């Protein structure tokens, strides 16, 4: 399928007219989906309300019937349910998909990584900011040591012609004991795993931008921090009912 056809089909499944920001993302995703580079990875970042979910939902629906498959994953059960609800496709926790429980020689249950038997599959992982590299997941696992990001990447790319999209928001909390989100760090992912990466960040807030005072103030505060402006933020309740 050529790039123009892919872009058209994603746009056709879009619930509304895409913003310029979203149109640029669709072009980037189209290029990613047609790349011939080895081990391709797309990092999609976006503020709350920028339309990440709408773009991914349209992508999943476009994939249906193309001969390729999607596999939807998230770090937690709640995040997997949310991902499934907006995409219209089944979603699973990362642990459930890539591990199986088995007994060690001492009889203690441990998590063992499963083989990836998928072919021609695009793995879409939501809430990627929560995926740890080292720290809490390694220290506190009830079933021995695991390194979730390492295991996820090695699992996905051990499959035949598999690729991955990591979806998240850098403003959300990183993994426990980590100052940042390693799964959204392009330089780290390239150097540690030798992946061919593309990246895009949605910034234009469209959801509830007129009605939600919480979203308006959160966006204002984020832009203030991002621009390096000092001083106390001037919050506004406006006419919204949620502030």
N, C-alpha and C positions, 0 to 999 in steps of 0.2 A: 504494500500500500504506500503510495507516494505521500510526500509531506502535505501538499495542498488538500488531499482527500482526508488525511488525518485531522488537520486543523478544522476543516469543514464539519466533520462528524462530531468533534468535541464541541464545537460551537452550536451545532444543532441540538445537542442534549442540554445546553445551558438553559437554566430556568429564566434568565432575563438577558438583556443586552449587555455583553461584557464591557467592563470599563477598559480604558486604554492600558491600564496596569495589567488587567487580566488577559487582554489580547496579546500583550508581550509575553506573558507567561505561557499561553497556549502555543505561541511560536517556539519558545524555548523547549517546551515539553515535546513538541513535534520533532524538533531536531534531535532531542535525546532519544526518542522512541525509534528513530531511523538510523541511529549511529551504528557504525561497524567497529567502533573501538572496543577493546576487551574490558570486561568488568565495569560496565557503565553504572554510575550512581548519580541520582538527581537529588539535590537538597532543596526543599521548598520551605522557606520561612515565611511567616506572615503574621501581622497583628491580628488581634481578635476583630472579626467583622470585615476582613478584607476579601473574603470569598474563597479561602483555601478549600473549604469543604465542597463548595459548588463546583470548582474546577475538577477536584478529584472524583466527585460523583459522576460528572460528565465523562471523565476519562474511563472510569470503570464501565459505564454503560456503552461507550464506544467500543471497548474491547470485546464485549459479548458478541459472539458470532464471527470473530476475525480469525479464529484458529490459534490465537494466543490466550493465555489465561492470566488472571490476577489472583493474588493471595493477599488478604488484608490482615494486618497484625497490629497489635498495640501492647504497651507494657503492662496494662492492668485490665481486669475484666470489665470494669466500668467504661474505660476508654474504648475497648473492643465493641461493647454494645452501642456506644455512640457512633463509632465508625460504621458499624453495620446498618444503623438506622438511617444515616444520611446517604450512604452509598447504595443501599438496596441489595447488598450482597453479604454473605456470611463473613464474620471476622473472628479472629482468635487471639488469645494472648500469645506473646512471643514464647513464653515458657512451655505452654501446651503444645506449640507447633514444633519446636526444635529440640525438646528434651523428652526423655522417658525416664521413669523412676526404676532403678534397679538396686539390688543389694551388693554391697562391696564384700570383700573377702571376710571382713570382720562382722558381717551381717548388718552393717549400718546402711540405710537407704541413701543413695547418691543420685544426682541427676546426670544422665549420660546423653550426649548429643546424638540426635537421630541423623540418619543419612537423608540428604535432599534428593528425592526421586522425581521432583517436578522438572518439566521440560517447557521451554518457551514461555516462561512465567515471569510476570512483573510483580514483585513484592512491594506492597505499599504499607509503610509503617507509620502510623499516626502517633502523636505525642512523643516524638523522638527525643525531645529535650529531657525526658525522664530516664532514658536508657543509660545505665552506668557503664563506665569502663573499668575503673578500680574503685575500691572503697566499700560502700555499704552492702552492695549485692554480694561482694566477695567475702566480706567479713561476717555477715549475719545469716548467710544461707543455712537453712536447716538441713540441707542435703549435700553438704560438702561445698568446696569452692567452685564458683562459676564466675566467668567474666562475660557478662551478657552481650556487650557490644562485639567483642572478639568472636564469640560463638555465633551471633546473628550473621555477621559478615561472612564468616567461613562457611556457614550453612547455606546461605543464599547462593554464593558464587561457586559452590561445589556442584550445583545443579547444572543441567544442560541448557545453555542459552538463557540464563536467568539474569535479571537486573533488578534494581531496587530504587524506590523513591522514599526518602526520609522526610517526614512532614512534621513541622513543629514551630514553636514560637520562642524566640530567645528571651523574651520577657518573662516567661513562666519559670517556675523554680527548677533549678538543675538537680541532678541526682544528689542524694544526701552525701555530705562530706566532699562535694566537688564544687569548685568556684564557678564552673561554667558547664555547658552541655557538650560533651565530646561528640555526640552523634550529629551535631549541627556544625562542627568545626571542620571546614573543608580541608585546611592544611593538614590537620591531624589525620583525617581519613585517607588523604592521598599518600602521606608519608608512611603511615602505619600499615596500610592494606594494599597499596599500589593500585588504587582504583582510578578510573577515568571519570572525573566528576564534572557536573554542571550545577549551577546554583542560581536561584532567583528568590527575591524577597518581595512579597506584596506589601504595599504601604498605604494604599488608598482605602480608607475605611468606608464601606457602603452599607453594611448591615446595621440597622437601628441608629444610624448616625444622626437622624433628626429627632428621634423619640427618646433615646436612652441618654440620660445625663451621666450615668456611670461610664458608658463607653466614650462619650464626648470628653469627659475629664481625664479618663485613662489615656486617651489618645493625645490630648494636650500635654499631659505630664511626660509621656514617652518622647514626644517630639522635643520637649524642652530639654530633657536629659540628653537626647541624641545630638542636639545642636550645641550642647555645652553651655547653655544659658544658666546663669546663676540667679539666686533670689528665690523667694517663696512663691510657689505656683498660685495663680489666682483661680481657684475653683469656682464653678458656677452651677447653681441648681437649675436656673432657667425655668422652663415651664414643665420639665419632665416630672414624672410621678415616682421615679425610682431613686431620687436623691432627697 
